[in-house]
């Protein structure tokens, strides 16, 4: 399994990333209506890459309180813990549930933090390419052309 470190996340701009995701979603809707598979795939792949990077950054900012802090349970070790409520997340943060879904689809949690899994990313991009072609050609998911059952009337 190939893994890619998330890069230098100290220069990562979460507000810009969330704007890129929103623009990519709008582009995805536009290119789906325009029936352009190439541009649709470009919009989807840009969104997927930024989502994975955002999750890596977010996991560095927000840590569950039970995993951070000193080994003791007294008030002094608890004081240094970071929770989602105290962190500096952008106002447009999609929330913990959405971040969890993105993390599960694109990333791995390691000892050093969350990293982008290239195998998962490649699977997601391959799936996005197939979906873009299906959307443009107006084919239902899972149906191969010419294999649909035909009912005969007697």
KAMO-V123289 format. One record per helix or strand. SS is the DSSP state (A for helix, B for strand). FROM is the first residue (numbers start at 1). LEN is the number of residues. Records with the same first field share a line. If there is no record, write none. Layout:
# KAMO-V123289
SS: FROM-LEN + FROM-LEN
This chain:
# KAMO-V123289
B: 3-2 + 107-4 + 113-5
A: 9-3 + 14-21 + 37-25 + 75-5 + 96-11 + 118-20
